[in-house]
Amino acid sequence: MSDPNIARAARLARLPGLLAERILVLDGAMGTMLQRAHLVEADYRGTTFTDIAGDLKGNHDLLCLTRPDIVRGVHAEYLAAGADIVETNSFSSTPIGQADYGTSDSAYALNVAAARVAREACDAAETAERPRYVAGSIGPTPRTASISPSVEDPGFRNVTFDELVDSYSLAASGLLDGGADLLLVETIIDTLNAKAALFAIDEVFEGRGYRVPVMISGTITDRSGRLLSGQTAEAFWISVAHAKPLSVGLNCALGPDLLRGHIQELSRTAETHLSAHPNAGLPNDLGGYDLAAGVMAEEIGAWARDGLLNIVGGCCGTTPEHIAAITAAVAGVAPRRPPARPAVTRLAGLEPFTIGPTTNFVNVGERTNVTGSRRFATLIKESRDDEALAVARQQVEAGAQILDLNFDEALLDSEAAMARFLRLIASEPAIARVPVMLDSSKWSVLESGLKNLQGKGVVNSISLKEGEA
């Protein structure tokens, strides 16, 4: 029997050449196809989850263990339709994602099974001329690091960065153990969650001594052109570009007509391959999707001819019919060439901020600094959050392009104060639109800040007084 790691390495060695040669096709919606199968509660329970209380129907990830034949069949249909890459049925297979069903303990097994089922389908369809790739799907969790679940307390979070890292690490490990060729962090509604996933993946790679390509895909949630957590597409890219992904893109929420402008924005700014898998239009009154395969493919074909695509597929509502039509529409069309952009400083809050040769003096708002402002220090010590936020807002309204935050004061829990204030300003778009400068002489405070910073900020500065390590 051939070594699966050697086989994976051989497939991945061919990937750069394929991306340079043509537009690769991603599969379509898994959930749409599973709904067509009219499964019942027993299909989701199998013999594995008989003792779990509550309904499990609708937790599609469980089917990788209880009905792998159904999942494998969906993969096979998409491969037959022309997909080069299939996503594992593991969208919610993190301990956090499975918590509401009481199946968190099965998260690792779900990821392993999801990757194995997808790999089996790909192996059956693969030929020497045409490799097929398994993308390990890592979706969002029900808990977000940038958004408070409490209207009364905008600084409250029901999950921490470290908890997300642990959850995502387990998912990534399971997917790799099951044979995934790529890892896809997708349907990103909160960039801080995505940063936790990317950090977790990087730690997993370091521990294993090898890496696989990573794909990143955000979700523009409505016509505002922003992620749910408030970032524009360009700010999102700036915030995750450090991961040096194989591709960045957008998926879900919108159909191809409404998504095109945001794909164009990413195409202009992202120095890597671009992916897109839009929905089959917007949902109808019954929650279904009505955009016909031919109509969707015609729009996607226009994207391709305009040089916007490297990887394309479908999200909610799409079927093998959609993927077959998209495959035909992009066949023979040259793939997008990532732009070569000048090396300048690119920062991001909710919106991008670039510092380059033509940038004039950059204004840094330093009144949100307990060592430089006695009034701000008093507000923080007395937990007068609204007044402290007003100081930050006034700085931005007065023209601050970067907001400096410093909580180094002997009578403060500086780590907690930094985290709390960053969480508070995350709920204030008028403040959070600008990048943040984390200002401390203590590494622990800087680390606390970085774990609560959605965008790409500035660290000011790293002191070596505690030693180089």
Secondary structure by P-SEA (a helix, b strand, c coil): cccaaaaaaaaaaaaaaaaacbbbbbbccaaaaaaaaccccccccccccccccccccccccccccccaaaaaaaaaaaaaaccccccccccccccccccccccccaaaaaaaaaaaaaaaaaaaaccccbbbbbbbbbbbccccccccccccccccccccaaaaaaaaaaaaaaaaaacccbbbbcccccaaaaaaaaaaaaaaaaaaccccbbbbbbbcccccccccccccaaaaaaacccccccccccccccccccaaaaaaaaaaccccbbbbbbccccccccccccccaaaaaaaaaaaaaacccccccccccccaaaaaaaaaaacccccbbbbbccccccccccbbbbbcccccbbbbbccccccccaaaaaaaaacaaaaaaaaaaaaaaacccbbbbbccccccaaaaaaaaaaaaaccccccccbbbbbccccaaaaaaaaaacccbbbbcccccccccc
